[in-house]
Amino acid sequence: MKKLNHCNRWSKLFGLSVIFCTVAFLFSSCMTMPKGRKVEALSLLDNQSNLYFAVPNNVDNELIEKIISDNVSGLAKHEIERIIARINTAYIGVNTTKKAFSSDAVQVAIDGNFPKKMIPKFLNKKNGWDVIMCSSCEAKKHPIYTKAVIPGSEDYISMSFPANNVACMGRSIEQMLGRYDTLSLPDFADQVNSAEDSIMHSDEYFYNYLLEAKDEIRFFANNPKSFLSTITGVNLDLKIITVAGAIVKDDEDAGKYKVKFIFKFSSNKYLKAGRALLKLALGMSNSEVEDGDDSELIVQNVHINKEQILKLLNF
């Protein structure tokens, strides 16, 4: 009987030790979690642009190739192809009120795979790039690569890589890096106000719309007048609040794209007046125009070329 009690005592001790070890393991696992939360590249864009794009690499890598080749000189075609292979989606914010090609016109955040050891092979002195350290306290640990947009000009393009899966480029890059550090904090929820200038806080619906772009280029414009003048070549003031949509390559013409527009009018009254003008300006037939929900007009299969897209992107 005593022997049985002795065994029971050891079994209880063993059981308690297993429980203790399990709890200790779980606790230590929590203590050794990754240093920060995963940050969505799109969330690094600020709310100061009036036109936003999500450009998945698998939709049109030729478009991304042109953007890179026009802005990063000194790279051979095979080197650009290696970079493109590492890009999943490029998110672009454009302030169309700024001068094209100026350092404060465009902001880019890229989701991809960028090993730290690879970066100096492309962004180096030989290719015209200088390296500086971020001067702001919030993001002082991140190196920034800078280069004159045009040799001798005062406008510079800036790039940085706060993580192996995120690249930043363009306007207010130090703020983008600071935003990354804030959003990556494990207790970010307690500091949400410090990232309140992120696009993620401007419009949740359109933020998710851009984030979910997979097999099409998606866009959102909160300055419809400027956007429409680029597309149509004429100035139209139709009381449109926002324009969103999607762009896919035209299977019948490699140099062209088909666009779906979603126009949000301030009221149904203006929608009725604007429908006829948009059909005329965009050259649409009745079958390609339909009313959506809540003062929305949907226009499909509008044809544009690559030059018009690059003009919209300010590249």
Secondary structure as UniProt FT lines:
FT   HELIX           2..31
FT   HELIX           41..44
FT   STRAND          51..56
FT   TURN            57..59
FT   HELIX           61..71
FT   TURN            73..74
FT   HELIX           77..84
FT   TURN            85..86
FT   STRAND          87..94
FT   TURN            96..97
FT   TURN            100..101
FT   TURN            103..105
FT   STRAND          106..112
FT   HELIX           116..118
FT   HELIX           119..122
FT   HELIX           125..127
FT   STRAND          130..133
FT   HELIX           137..139
FT   TURN            140..141
FT   STRAND          143..148
FT   TURN            151..152
FT   STRAND          156..163
FT   TURN            164..165
FT   STRAND          166..170
FT   TURN            171..172
FT   HELIX           173..183
FT   TURN            186..187
FT   HELIX           188..195
FT   TURN            196..197
FT   HELIX           199..201
FT   HELIX           204..211
FT   STRAND          217..221
FT   HELIX           224..232
FT   STRAND          240..249
FT   TURN            251..252
FT   TURN            254..255
FT   STRAND          256..265
FT   HELIX           268..282
FT   HELIX           286..288
FT   STRAND          289..291
FT   STRAND          296..305
FT   HELIX           306..312
FT   TURN            313..314
//
